[in-house]
Amino acid sequence: MLGVFGDVLKVRKLGYEPDVIYIGLDKIRGFDDRVVPLLWVPWAVGLREGVVDVYDRYYLFAFGNSGCIANPSIVRRAIEALERVYELGYRRVMLDAIRLPSPIDGLFFLSTCFCRYSLELCPRLSHLRNKIRATLHRASAVDIIELLEELAYVRAVHVEYLLSIIYDKARELGMELTAAVFPYPLSKYVGQEPKVLKRYLRKVHVMLYHMCPGAACLNAEIKQLVEILTALGIKYDEVQELLRRVTGLELSMGEVKGLDRGLDIRHVEVLAELNRHVCGDAYVPILWLDSDSMDILEEFVKRYHRLDVFVA
C-alpha cells in the first residue's frame, strides 16, 4: 500500500498509483474516499500563542506557524479542526507536528516551553529553568544529556496531554487517529515518545526525510543540532556521541560537513529498521522521494508492506 504527500502526478509518472493521498485540511472542499486529511496540530495565530523560553521570549517554531500544545487556544483549534474533518465525511485523520521545538529551531530546542500553561501542566518545569540557563551559559556533554532527558519527559507530558484530548474526541466521533512523527530516538526529544504515541494512534508514520531544508528533515535537523552543540563549546568527539544518542546514527565528520547535500540513504535504512522495532505493527515509514530514495522504494514496499512518500 502506497500513500502520498505532495505531488501525486509525479508519483503516477513513475508508474505508481497511490492508495492513499494525504492533503492538508485547508485544501479539502469535499469527501474523497482515497484522501486522508492532514491536520497541523500546533497551528498558532500569533506570537503570543508561541512557545516561551527560559528568558521569557516568545517563538513560533517549525515553519514560523506553531505554538505551545498546552495552550488552550491551540487545543481548541485542534478539536475544531477534527470536528471539521468529521463534518466533511472523513473517519480517519493524520495529525502533524504534535510536538514541541526540534533542533531546527536552534536554542529554543533546549529552552522551551515555559509559558504559564506548560508550567501548570508540568510543575517540575519550574525547577528546570535555572538549570537550562546554566547549561546554555557553560555546557558539558554530560549537562546536555541530562537536560535532554529531563526535557524529553516534560515534552512527552505535553504531547500526551493534547493527544489524549484529541483521542477522546475522535473516539466520541468514531474516528481513527494516525500521525506523522519524527524518527526515534530524535522523536522523544520533541515529545513524541513511542509508547505514548502507540497508546492513542492506530498507525505511527515515521518521517525518514534525508534531503530537504526544513523541520523534520534529518539532514537539516542534524546540521542545526551540530551547530547548537558547537556554539555551546562541545568538543567534536563529544558532538559525535551526542548525535548518536539523539539521532541513533553514527556520523563521520565528512558526513556532517556534507549534510547540505543530504543524509546518506544507508542511514535512512538504519532508522527504518530501528523504528520498525520500536513502533511494531503500528509502524509506517515515510520516504522523501528523490533519485536516492527511488533506489530503495521497491525494497521498502516489500519489506514494510505499507509505505508513504513525500513528493516535492
C-alpha positions in Angstrom: 0.0 0.0 0.0 1.4 3.4 -1.0 0.5 6.8 0.5 1.5 10.1 -1.0 2.1 13.5 0.4 2.6 16.3 -2.2 2.7 15.9 -5.9 0.6 12.9 -6.9 1.2 13.4 -10.6 5.0 12.8 -10.2 4.3 9.5 -8.5 1.9 8.5 -11.3 4.6 9.4 -13.9 6.9 6.9 -12.1 4.3 4.2 -12.7 2.8 4.1 -9.2 -0.8 4.6 -8.3 -1.3 5.8 -4.7 -3.8 4.0 -2.5 -3.9 7.0 -0.1 -3.4 10.7 -0.6 -2.7 13.0 2.3 -4.0 16.5 1.9 -4.0 19.5 4.3 -7.4 20.2 5.8 -7.3 23.8 4.5 -7.2 22.4 0.9 -10.1 20.0 1.2 -13.5 21.0 0.0 -15.4 17.7 0.0 -15.2 14.0 0.5 -12.9 11.7 -1.4 -12.5 8.1 -0.2 -8.8 8.0 -1.1 -7.9 11.1 0.8 -6.8 11.3 4.5 -7.0 14.9 5.8 -3.7 16.2 7.3 -4.1 18.3 10.4 -1.3 20.7 11.5 -1.9 20.4 15.3 0.0 23.3 16.9 -1.3 26.0 14.5 -0.8 29.4 16.1 -2.5 32.6 15.0 0.1 34.9 16.6 3.3 35.1 18.5 1.5 35.2 21.9 0.5 31.6 21.3 4.1 30.6 20.7 6.4 28.6 23.0 8.2 30.6 25.7 11.9 30.1 26.5 13.7 30.4 29.9 14.3 34.1 29.2 10.5 34.7 28.6 10.9 35.2 24.8 8.0 34.0 22.6 8.7 32.0 19.5 6.8 30.3 16.7 8.5 27.0 15.9 8.7 24.7 12.8 7.7 26.9 9.9 7.0 30.0 12.0 3.5 28.8 12.5 3.5 26.7 15.6 2.8 27.3 19.3 2.7 25.5 22.6 0.4 22.5 22.6 -0.5 23.2 26.2 -2.1 26.5 25.2 -5.9 26.3 25.4 -6.3 28.2 22.2 -4.3 25.7 20.3 -6.1 22.8 21.9 -9.5 24.3 21.0 -8.4 24.9 17.4 -7.2 21.3 17.1 -10.6 20.0 18.3 -12.4 22.3 15.9 -10.3 21.1 13.0 -11.1 17.4 14.0 -14.8 18.3 14.0 -14.4 19.9 10.6 -12.8 16.7 9.3 -15.8 14.7 10.6 -18.3 17.1 9.0 -16.7 16.6 5.7 -17.4 12.9 6.0 -13.9 11.6 6.9 -13.4 9.0 9.6 -9.6 9.0 9.6 -7.2 11.9 10.1 -3.4 12.3 10.2 -2.0 14.6 12.9 1.1 16.5 12.0 3.6 18.3 14.3 2.1 17.2 17.6 5.3 18.2 19.4 7.5 20.9 20.8 10.6 22.5 19.1 13.3 20.5 17.4 16.9 21.2 16.6 16.0 23.2 13.5 14.7 25.8 16.0 18.1 26.5 17.4 18.5 27.1 21.1 14.7 27.0 21.5 15.1 23.2 21.2 16.8 23.3 24.6 14.9 26.1 26.3 11.2 25.7 25.8 8.4 25.7 26.8 7.9 27.9 29.9 4.6 29.5 29.2 2.1 29.6 32.0 0.1 26.7 30.5 3.2 24.5 30.4 4.1 25.4 34.0 0.6 24.4 35.1 0.7 21.2 33.1 4.1 20.1 34.4 5.2 21.9 37.6 8.6 20.3 37.6 9.5 22.7 34.7 9.9 25.4 37.3 13.0 23.6 38.6 14.5 23.3 35.1 14.6 27.0 34.3 17.8 27.8 36.2 19.4 24.5 35.1 18.8 25.4 31.5 20.2 28.9 31.9 23.3 27.5 33.5 23.7 24.9 30.7 23.4 27.4 28.0 26.0 29.6 29.7 28.5 26.8 30.2 27.7 23.4 29.0 29.4 20.0 29.0 28.3 16.9 27.1 27.0 15.4 30.4 25.0 18.5 31.1 23.4 18.4 27.7 22.5 14.7 28.0 20.9 15.3 31.4 19.0 18.3 30.2 17.7 16.4 27.1 16.4 13.5 29.2 14.6 15.9 31.5 13.1 17.8 28.6 12.1 14.5 27.0 10.0 13.7 30.0 8.2 17.0 30.2 7.6 17.2 26.5 6.1 13.7 26.5 3.7 15.0 29.1 2.7 17.8 26.8 2.2 15.5 23.8 0.1 13.0 25.8 -2.0 15.9 27.3 -3.1 17.1 23.9 -3.1 13.7 22.2 -5.4 12.3 24.9 -7.9 15.1 24.4 -7.9 14.6 20.6 -8.2 10.9 21.1 -11.3 11.2 23.4 -13.0 13.5 20.9 -12.1 11.2 18.0 -13.5 8.2 19.9 -16.7 10.1 20.5 -16.9 10.8 16.8 -15.9 7.3 15.7 -12.7 8.4 14.1 -9.3 6.9 13.7 -6.1 8.8 14.5 -2.8 8.4 12.8 0.2 10.8 12.9 3.4 11.8 11.1 6.2 11.9 13.6 10.0 12.2 13.9 12.1 9.1 13.8 13.1 7.6 17.2 15.3 8.4 19.1 15.0 12.1 18.0 11.3 11.8 18.4 11.4 11.5 22.1 13.3 14.8 22.5 10.5 16.7 20.8 7.9 14.9 23.0 6.9 12.1 20.7 7.7 9.2 23.0 6.8 6.0 21.0 5.0 4.4 24.0 2.7 7.4 24.3 2.1 7.5 20.5 1.1 3.9 20.3 -1.4 4.3 23.2 -3.5 6.7 21.1 -2.7 6.2 17.4 -3.7 3.4 15.0 -0.7 4.0 12.9 2.6 5.8 13.5 4.0 7.2 10.3 7.7 8.0 10.7 9.3 10.7 8.6 12.6 9.5 7.3 13.4 12.6 5.2 17.0 12.5 4.1 17.2 15.6 1.8 15.2 18.7 2.4 15.7 22.1 4.1 13.1 22.4 6.8 11.7 21.0 10.0 11.6 17.2 10.3 14.3 16.9 7.5 17.0 14.8 9.0 19.9 16.5 7.2 18.7 19.9 8.2 17.8 18.9 11.8 21.2 17.2 12.4 23.1 20.1 10.8 21.4 22.5 13.1 22.0 20.2 16.1 25.7 20.2 15.4 25.7 24.0 15.2 23.9 24.3 18.5 26.4 21.9 20.3 29.4 23.6 18.7 28.1 27.0 19.7 27.8 25.7 23.3 31.5 24.7 23.2 31.1 20.9 23.0 34.1 19.2 21.6 33.7 17.3 18.3 34.2 13.8 19.7 31.5 14.6 22.2 29.3 16.0 19.5 29.5 12.7 17.7 28.4 10.9 20.8 25.6 13.3 21.4 24.5 12.8 17.8 24.5 9.1 18.2 22.4 9.4 21.4 19.9 11.9 20.0 19.6 10.6 16.4 20.6 7.0 16.7 23.2 7.5 13.9 27.0 7.2 13.7 28.1 10.1 11.5 31.7 10.9 10.4 33.0 14.4 10.3 32.8 14.2 6.5 29.1 13.2 6.6 28.3 16.1 9.0 30.0 18.6 6.7 28.1 17.2 3.7 24.6 17.5 5.2 23.7 20.2 2.8 23.8 17.6 0.1 21.6 15.3 2.2 22.0 12.3 4.6 23.3 9.1 3.1 20.4 6.8 2.3 22.0 4.0 4.2 21.3 6.0 7.4 17.6 6.1 6.4 17.7 2.3 6.2 19.2 2.1 9.7 16.5 4.3 11.1 13.8 2.5 9.2 14.7 -0.8 10.9 15.1 0.8 14.3 11.7 2.4 14.2 10.0 -0.8 13.0 11.4 -2.4 16.1 10.3 0.5 18.3 6.8 1.0 16.8 5.9 -2.5 16.0 2.7 -3.2 14.0 1.8 0.5 14.1 4.8 1.5 12.0 4.7 3.1 8.6 7.8 4.6 7.1 7.7 7.9 5.1 10.4 8.5 2.5 11.4 11.8 0.9 11.2 10.8 -2.8 14.2 11.6 -5.0 16.7 9.7 -7.1 18.4 8.3 -4.0 15.3 7.0 -2.3 14.0 5.6 -5.5 16.7 3.0 -5.3 15.2 1.6 -2.1 11.5 2.2 -2.9 10.6 -1.2 -4.1 12.6 -2.9 -1.3 10.8 -0.8 1.3 7.4 -1.7 -0.2 8.2 -5.4 0.0 9.8 -5.2 3.5 7.2 -3.0 5.2 4.1 -3.7 3.0 2.9 -0.2 3.6 4.9 2.9 2.7 4.3 6.6 2.3 6.3 9.0 0.2 6.7 12.8 0.3 7.0 14.3 -3.2 8.1 17.9 -3.5 
